[in-house]
């Protein structure tokens, strides 16, 4: 039997032996399992974090759209299909670990806004929303500004295609 199996301690260790910690009994004689909130594991899918980040980014004044030109084009077609839904995670990519996440966002800004200021506010909104809702630590939010929406440009997402 090893020292760990006997529950012996290293010199200077004042905590109960490992065996004693795991096999503590409550007053009623049942094993003490710990607080209910600590029993089990919660996993959060990448798509959940992407949706939260997408909603938080869209709330920022100056963000016109999310996604690259190609994804916005496909999204506009998908939105016109009966029963199709707008994808709130368009333009967002998340990498989720056990306690941390990293995000990449592709955005289109309105002409005339400070891109640096919009990016700062997007980053703050996204970090606040994701950390508050998921408990994950956001280690980075990379923002790529892929386009600027000019006032006289027709929207890919809004206009209906004309048939002639």
C-alpha positions in Angstrom: 0.0 0.0 0.0 1.4 3.4 -0.9 1.5 6.5 1.3 -1.3 8.0 -0.7 -3.5 5.0 -0.2 -2.9 5.0 3.6 -3.7 8.7 3.6 -0.4 9.8 5.0 0.7 13.4 4.7 3.8 15.2 3.6 5.7 17.1 6.3 4.2 20.6 6.8 0.8 19.6 5.3 -1.9 20.5 7.8 -4.9 19.4 5.7 -6.6 16.1 6.4 -5.2 13.1 4.5 -6.7 12.7 1.0 -8.5 9.5 2.1 -10.1 11.4 5.0 -11.2 14.3 2.8 -13.0 12.1 0.3 -14.6 9.8 2.8 -15.9 12.3 5.4 -19.3 11.3 6.9 -22.0 13.7 7.9 -23.8 13.6 11.3 -26.4 11.2 9.8 -23.7 8.8 8.7 -24.0 9.5 5.0 -21.1 10.6 2.8 -20.7 14.3 2.6 -20.7 15.1 -1.2 -20.2 18.8 -1.0 -22.4 21.7 -2.0 -25.0 20.8 -4.7 -23.7 23.4 -7.0 -20.3 21.7 -7.1 -21.7 18.3 -8.2 -21.3 17.8 -11.9 -19.9 19.7 -14.8 -21.3 22.4 -17.1 -20.2 22.6 -20.7 -21.0 25.5 -23.0 -21.1 25.0 -26.8 -19.2 27.3 -29.1 -22.5 28.2 -30.8 -23.9 29.5 -27.5 -20.9 31.9 -27.0 -21.2 32.9 -30.6 -24.8 33.9 -30.3 -24.2 35.9 -27.1 -21.2 37.7 -28.7 -23.2 38.4 -31.9 -26.1 39.9 -30.0 -23.8 42.0 -27.9 -21.9 43.3 -31.0 -25.0 44.2 -32.9 -26.2 46.3 -30.0 -23.3 48.8 -30.6 -24.2 52.0 -32.5 -22.0 52.1 -35.6 -22.1 48.4 -36.3 -24.0 48.0 -39.5 -23.7 44.3 -40.1 -21.8 41.2 -39.1 -19.8 38.8 -41.3 -17.8 38.9 -44.4 -19.3 39.9 -47.8 -19.8 36.2 -48.8 -21.4 35.2 -45.5 -23.7 38.2 -45.6 -24.7 37.4 -49.2 -25.6 33.7 -48.3 -27.3 35.0 -45.2 -29.5 37.4 -47.2 -30.5 34.5 -49.5 -31.2 32.2 -46.5 -33.3 35.0 -44.8 -35.6 35.2 -47.8 -36.3 31.5 -47.8 -39.7 30.9 -46.0 -39.0 29.6 -42.5 -35.5 30.9 -42.6 -34.1 32.7 -39.6 -31.5 35.4 -39.3 -28.3 34.0 -37.9 -27.2 36.0 -34.9 -23.9 34.3 -34.8 -23.0 35.3 -38.4 -19.6 36.9 -38.4 -18.6 35.4 -35.0 -16.2 32.5 -34.3 -15.6 31.3 -30.8 -13.1 28.8 -29.4 -14.4 27.6 -26.0 -12.2 25.9 -23.4 -13.2 24.7 -19.9 -12.8 28.1 -18.3 -11.7 30.5 -21.1 -12.9 31.5 -24.5 -11.5 33.5 -27.4 -13.6 35.3 -30.1 -13.1 36.5 -33.6 -15.6 39.0 -35.0 -16.1 40.2 -38.6 -18.0 43.5 -38.7 -19.2 46.2 -41.1 -19.3 49.7 -39.8 -21.4 52.7 -40.8 -19.6 55.4 -42.7 -18.5 58.4 -40.5 -18.1 56.5 -37.2 -14.7 56.1 -35.5 -13.7 52.5 -36.2 -11.4 52.5 -33.3 -14.2 53.6 -30.9 -16.7 51.2 -32.4 -14.2 48.3 -32.0 -13.5 49.3 -28.4 -17.2 49.4 -27.5 -17.9 46.1 -29.3 -15.0 44.5 -27.4 -16.3 45.8 -24.1 -20.0 44.7 -24.8 -19.0 41.3 -26.0 -16.6 40.6 -23.0 -19.2 41.8 -20.5 -22.1 39.8 -22.0 -20.1 36.6 -22.5 -18.5 36.6 -19.0 -21.8 37.5 -17.3 -23.8 34.9 -19.0 -21.4 32.0 -19.2 -18.9 32.6 -16.4 -16.1 32.0 -18.9 -13.1 34.3 -19.0 -12.8 36.0 -22.3 -9.1 36.1 -23.1 -9.3 38.0 -26.4 -11.8 39.5 -28.8 -10.3 40.0 -32.3 -12.2 42.4 -34.5 -11.8 42.5 -38.3 -13.6 45.4 -40.0 -14.3 44.1 -43.5 -16.3 46.9 -45.0 -17.8 50.3 -44.5 -21.5 50.9 -45.3 -21.8 54.1 -47.3 -25.0 56.1 -47.0 -26.0 55.7 -50.7 -25.2 51.9 -50.9 -28.0 49.5 -51.2 -28.2 47.0 -48.4 -27.5 43.3 -49.2 -29.7 42.3 -46.3 -32.6 44.7 -46.7 -33.5 45.0 -50.4 -35.7 42.4 -52.1 -34.4 41.0 -55.3 -36.4 42.3 -58.3 -37.7 39.9 -61.0 -38.1 41.3 -64.5 
